[in-house]
């Protein structure tokens, strides 16, 4: 019979964590090179290790959930759940009554996608309406109407909480 001591188990777990952090760092470098190019490897590994520890505090354990949590970190900050302005994000992740951890994360990611889509549409509208009054071509005016339609569509989708439609729309635009 093989007996594995607690110290040996801890060493194996630690090696597995280091390997996962290394793989996650490589993934983040590939996916978000434009955001991470200047961050030294050691600093990225520290950020990823700490972010994964925080993900674990919310009950996020699967590889997929950890990657999704790291994606949120890229867009909202490594310690986004500790920032006062992001209390709503922390609350969504911590609300055990809202379902299992993976479902809570999915709800948060979907909400962030909706907010991002609306912010993007609002910026496009602000830019389109910034043209001089009465000026601009018929094409510019048509562009304004297209943007207004897109915002109305986004708001209708958001009101229906059709997350799949939003994710499909975002993927189609990418």
N, C-alpha and C positions, 0 to 999 in steps of 0.2 A: 504494500500500500504506500502511495506517495502522500507525504504530508507537506502542505505548503503553509509556511508561517505567515503571519500578518505582514511582517516586514517585506517578505518576498512578494506578496500580493500587492502591497503598496508600490513596490518598485516596478512591477509589471504595469500597474495602472498609470503610474507616472510616465513610463516610457510610451504608453499608448496615447496619453494626453499630449505629450511633446510631439509625437508623430502627427496627431490630428491637427495640432496648431500649425505645424509645418505645412501640411497639405492645405489647410484653410488659408494660410498666408499666400501660397502659390496661386490658389483660386482667386483670391482678392486682387493679387497683382495682375492676373490676366483680365479679370472682369472690370476692374476699376483703375487701370493703369493711369489714366488722366488725373485721378484724384490722389493716387498713392505714390507716384513716381519719385517724389522727393523724400519720402519717409524711409529712413534707414531700416534694414531688415530686423535688427534687434528691437527697435522701437515698435515696429509693426507686430512682431511676435509678442511683445509685452501687452500691447493693446488687445490683440486677439485673445491671448490667454485670459486677461482680465474680463473681457467681454463674454467669453464662454463661461467663465465662473458666474457672472451675473445672469446669463441665460439659464444656467443650472438652478439659480435661486428662484427663478420663475417656473421651474419644473420642465424646462426645455431640454430634452436629452437626445432626441434623434438627430442624426447627421443633417437631415433636411431642415429641421427646425433650427439647428445651430447656424447653418448657412443663411437661412432667412433672417435670423436675428443679426448676424454679421452684416447682411445687406442693409438693414435698418441703421446699424452703427455707421456705415459709410455715409449715409445721407443725413443722419440726424446727430451724429457725434458718438464717439466711443462710449461715453457714459450718459447717453441720452435720457435714461430713466431717472437719473439723479438731478437733472436740471428742472428748476421750478416751472419753466414754461412748458415742459413736457410731462407734467404730472398726469395728464389725461392718458398718455401712452403707458406710463407705469401702472395706472389704475386698470387699464384694459388688460394688461398682462397678468396682474395680480388678482383679478376678480375670479376666484375659484368657482363662484356660482354661475359664471358664464360658460362653463364647460372645461374640458381637459386643456392642458397647456398648449398643445398644438392648435386647437381650435381658437383659443384666445389669440395666439400669434397670428393666425390666418385672418381673424377679424381686424387686428391692428394693421397688418400689411394692407388689407383691402381698404381700410379707412385712409391710410396714408396715400394709396394710389388715387383714391377719389379726390383727396385734398390737393394732391399734386396736379391732377388733370384740371381741376377747377382753377387753381392758381395759374397754370399755363394758359388756359383759355382767357382768364381775366387779363393777363399780361398782353396777350395778342389783341384783345379788345381795346385796352388802353393805348397800345401802339397804333392801332388802326384809327381810333377816334382822335388821335393827336394831330392828324392832318389839318391843315388850315381850313377854317369854315368856308364852305362853298367852293373850295379848291379841290384839286385832285381829279383824276380821270374817272370815267365810268367804271373802269376795272377796279380802281381803289374802292369805290363805293360798293361794288359787288363783293369785294373782299371783306368789307365791314359787315355786310349782311351774312356772308358765309360764317364769319367768326361769331356773330350773334346767334346764328342757328346752332353752331357747335356748342356754344355755352348753354343754350336752351336744352339741347340734347343731353349734355352732361348732367345738367341739373335734374332732368327727368329721370335719367338712369339712377342718379344718386338718391332721388326721392323714392324710387322703387326698391332701392338697396339691392339691385341686380349686380352683384359683385362679378359674376362670370362675364356679363356683357361688358363691364368696364375693363376687366383684364383682357378680354378678347380685343376690345377697341384699342387699348394701349399697345398690345402686341402687334396689331395690324398696322399701327402708325410707325412702329419701330423699324 
